């Protein structure tokens, strides 16, 4: 198998004596959708924070596309193709969907936000933004204010802003949080359409969606990865089943997708 696009090695993060990330190891290969699951409080978001650059690990290494990125700032990681929807997809509620996407495309191309008026009228920028809107299902909402969108549509716009950076790896922290069934289904369909085009690390509590989407799954418990493999193997893993005991809701979720 080829060298991983992302490799986390022995990552440790502590907060006042609490070990949030405990020698965590994970490998993500180009083109796959890799899900990170675990009981509540397992440290999933803390691990995402460290990969994206929001938190600095106490020890261990993060390798992206063959190079160590521990010391890189968030914007430097984004420039290399590592994007996180939560951090880089802040929308401007008083601007239209199209204007939000135009800004994202211009930022990707390294253009100054001070060139807003000229940027808005550039055909290539407009076409690029419209293409992203079409990809995330917002073509009919181009002229709507971002703040007026329904929750699921706002998450679609956030995905569009992330995709506008043309990432190699997209970190998704609960993209379906707060969505109804129809909205969640649209998001699942969008993520499925990106399979093979954009590598994804997905943190999501919706186990049905996880097992539909993931090529491989890693399970985090008390900051440590206890299992990693194909969904079929994770369903049957005794350590994973034991980790979910005591959380009846999540245990039931695992049983339902088994």
N, C-alpha and C positions, 0 to 999 in steps of 0.2 A: 504494500500500500504506500502511496505517496506521503511525503512529509506533511504533518498537520498544518492547517492554516493558522490555527490557534492552539497553543499548548501552555497549560498552566501547570507549574511544577512546584510542589511542596509549599503552597501559598499559606501564609499564616497572618491573621489579623486579630489583635486583642484589644478589648476595651475595658480598662480598669479591672484587670484580672479575668474578665470573661473572654474566652476564646471563641470568636465568631467564625473564623475560618481556621481549620485545623489540618495543616499539611494537605491541602486540597490539590488533587491532580485531575486534569481533564484534557482531552484531546478532541478537537473539532476539525474535520476534514472538509476541504472545499466542496461546495455544492450540496452539503447535507443540511437537514433541519435537525438540530440536536437540542433536545429538551432537557431542562434541569428541573427536577422535581424533588420534593421532600416535605416532611411535616412542617407545620407552622413553626417559625422560629429556627429553622434549620440553618439559616445563613445564606439563602439564595440571593437576596438582593445585595447583601454585603459583598458577595463574590462578584456580582455584576458591577457594583461600584468600583471594585479594584481593577477589573478588566477595562472598564471605560475610562478610568483615571480620576474618578471622583474621590476615591480613597487610596492612600498609599499603603501597600502591604508592609508588615513588619519584617517579613522574610519570604524567600521564594522568588520564582521568576515567572514572568509572563512573556511568552514569545509569540509574535504575530508576524506571519509571512516571513518567517526565518530570522527575525531580529528581535532582540529584547526591547521591550517598551516600558519597563518599570518607571523610568525617569521622564517619560514623555508627558506633556500636558494634554488635556482633553483635545484641544484643537489640533495638536500635532497628530494624535491618534486618528482623528477624523480625517485629516489630510492624507493619511496612509490607507484609509479605507475601512476604518473601524468606527461604526456609528451606533449610537444608542437612541432609540426613539424617545425615551423619557427626557434625555438631556438636550437633544438637538432639534426637537420638534415643538418648541414653544410657538404657538400660533399667535397672530396678531388679530384679536377679535374684531377690531373695527375696520380691518381690511378685508377685501373679498378673498374668496378661495383662490382665484387666479393671482391676485397680487401677492398673497402668501407664498404661492409656489414660484412666482417670478423672483421674489427675493431669495428663495432657497436655491434656485438655479444660478442666480448671479453670485451668491456666496460660494457655491461649488466651483464656479469658474474663476474665483479670486477677484471679482469686481467689487468696487467700493459701493457701500450703501448710499454714498453721497451722489452717485450717478443715477438715482432713482428715476428721475423723469425721463432720461434717455433710455434707461434700461427697460422701462415699461413699454416703450414703443419699438424696441428692437424685435424684428421678426423671429430671429432664431431663439431668442429668450422666450418669447411668447409661445412659439411652437413647442419648445422643450417643456414649459410649464403645462401647456395643454395636454401634452402626451402623458405626463405624470398623472394629471387629473383623470385622464381616461383610464389609466392603468389601475387606479384605486377606486374607480366607479363614481367620480364626482363631476363628470362632464356637464351634467345638467345643473350643477350648483356653482359653476364658475363665477357668476356675478353675485352670489349670495355672500353676505358678511360671514366670516368664520364664526363669530360669536352667536350667530343665529342658527347654526347647524345643530341637529340632534346629536346626542352623545356619540352614537355609533358613527355618524358622519364626521364628527370631530376627530375620532380615532383614525378614520380613513384618511383624513387630511394630515394628521400627524405621521401616518405611514408614508404618505406622499412626500412630505417634507424630508423624511429620512431617506427615502429612495432617491430624491433629487440630488443627494450627495454622491450617488453612484457607489454605495459601499461594497466592499468585498465581504464584510461580515456585519450583520445587523443584530444587535442585542435587543431583545424584546422582553420587557418586564411586565407581564400580565396584560397583554394587548386587548384581552376580552373582558377586563374588569369592568363591572357595572353595566354590561350589555345584556339586552334581552335575547331570547333564542334566535330571532330573525337576524339581529345585528351580529350575533356571534357566528351564525352560519355564513354571513357575508364575509366576515373577517377570516374565517377558516378557508373559504374559497379563494380569497385574495392571497393568503399565505401559500396555499397549494399551487396557485398559478405562478408563484415566484420560485418554486422548487427547482433546484439546479441552476438557477440564474443568480440568486443571492444566497450565500451561506447564512444560516440563522442559528442563534442561541436563544431558545425560547424558555422563559419562566412563565408558567401558567398553572392555575389551580384547577382549571376545567380538565379533568382527566380524560374525558371522552375526546376532547379536542386534541390533547397531547398524544393519545394513542392513534388518532387518525393522521396526525401530521408528522410525527417524529420518525426519522430514519434510525436514530439511536437516542437512548435516554441515559442520563446520569442521575443518580439518586444521592442527595446530600442530606446527612443527618448530623446534627451538632457540628456543622462546619466541615465534616469529612465526607468525601465521596466513598460510599460503601459499595456501589455497584455501577457498572456502565456497560451497556450493550444494546442489542436490538430489543424492540418492544416485547417480542415474544419471550425473550429470556428474562426481562425485567419483571413481567407478570408472574413468573414462576419462581423468582429468586426468594429463598427463605429469609434472607437478611432484610430484604425490602419489605416483605410481608410483616416481619416482626417489628420493623421500624414504624409501620403505620398502625400497629395495635395500640389501642388507647385513644385513637382519634377516629371515632366511629364513622364520621362523615367521610373522611378521606379513605378509610378502609373500605367502606361501601363503594366508593368511586372505583377503587382498584378492582373490586369483585365484579362490578358492572361491565368493565371493559375486558375482563379476562376471557 
